[in-house]
Amino acid sequence: MSSQTYWSKMKGAGRSPLKVSAKTAIISAAGGFIAIAILAWLTGLTGQPWIMAPFGASCVLAFGVWESPLSQPRNIIGGHFISTMTGLLLFHLFGQGLIVLAVGVALAILFMMLTKTTHPPAGADPIVVILAGSGWSFLFTPVLAGSVVIVLVALLVNNAIRQRSYPTFWL
């Protein structure tokens, strides 16, 4: 491949295919608000973490592009679980080194793709758990419990709208 062809592929030729109405944007924002508010409330109620930064990005997918394969329950729950497990395993075996962070993200991508659970926000999970020095309980709270809450809210909010149908697949 010539360098001219390589660089020309980066210019992009089309326009954004996204079609968004004000109603859709408001409903999506409300869904994200409800999911994060519930997780924040549960954190305050129990004194345990039910929330982490990647969940904000998961809400963008679950409520903003609910029909995307990357937004489905399998991907939200499975992606976060697999990526966090990867980060925890690496942290407990090798510590907090900078290379461990890079390997954690790389392996999370690999494992999510191989298991068909790719969820882009979950790519941050190894960074979160390695830098925080998280224990194994982090896998269940906030990761598993929090991702299940997001999916439950997405089921309720997305299906309350006639034009939406969520999920498009479970398995």
Residue pairs with C-beta under 8 A, 6 or more apart in sequence:
27 63
27 157
27 161
28 63
28 64
29 63
30 157
31 59
31 62
31 63
31 153
31 154
31 157
31 158
32 56
32 59
32 60
32 62
32 63
32 64
34 153
34 157
35 55
35 59
35 62
35 63
35 149
35 150
35 153
35 154
36 51
36 55
36 56
36 59
38 149
38 153
39 50
39 51
39 55
39 142
39 146
39 149
39 150
40 50
40 51
42 48
42 50
42 145
42 149
43 49
43 50
43 51
43 142
48 141
48 142
49 138
49 141
49 142
50 141
50 142
50 145
50 146
50 149
51 142
51 146
52 125
52 128
52 142
52 143
52 146
53 124
53 128
54 80
54 121
54 122
54 124
54 125
54 128
55 121
55 142
55 146
55 147
55 150
56 121
57 120
57 121
57 124
58 76
58 80
58 119
58 121
58 122
58 147
58 150
59 150
60 121
61 68
61 70
61 71
61 76
61 119
61 120
61 121
62 71
62 76
62 150
62 151
62 153
62 154
62 158
63 154
63 157
63 158
65 71
66 154
66 158
66 164
66 166
67 164
67 165
67 166
67 168
69 75
69 118
69 168
69 169
70 118
70 119
70 120
71 119
71 154
72 167
72 168
72 169
72 170
73 151
73 154
73 155
73 167
73 170
74 116
74 117
74 167
74 169
74 170
74 171
75 117
75 118
75 119
76 119
76 147
76 150
76 151
76 154
77 144
77 147
77 148
77 151
78 112
78 115
78 117
78 119
79 112
79 117
79 118
79 119
79 121
79 122
80 119
80 121
80 122
80 125
80 143
80 144
80 146
80 147
81 117
81 139
81 143
81 144
81 147
82 108
82 111
82 112
82 115
82 117
82 122
83 108
83 111
83 112
83 119
83 122
83 123
83 124
83 125
83 126
84 122
84 125
84 126
84 128
84 129
84 138
84 139
84 143
85 139
86 104
86 107
86 108
86 111
86 125
86 126
87 104
87 108
87 125
87 126
87 127
87 128
87 129
87 130
87 134
88 129
88 134
88 136
88 138
88 139
90 100
90 103
90 104
90 107
90 126
90 130
91 100
91 104
91 129
91 130
91 133
91 134
92 136
94 100
96 130
96 131
96 133
100 130
101 126
101 127
101 130
101 131
104 126
104 127
104 130
105 123
105 124
105 126
105 127
107 126
108 122
108 123
108 125
108 126
109 118
109 123
112 118
112 119
112 122
112 123
125 143
128 134
129 138
132 138
154 166
155 166
155 167
158 164
158 165
158 166
159 165
159 166
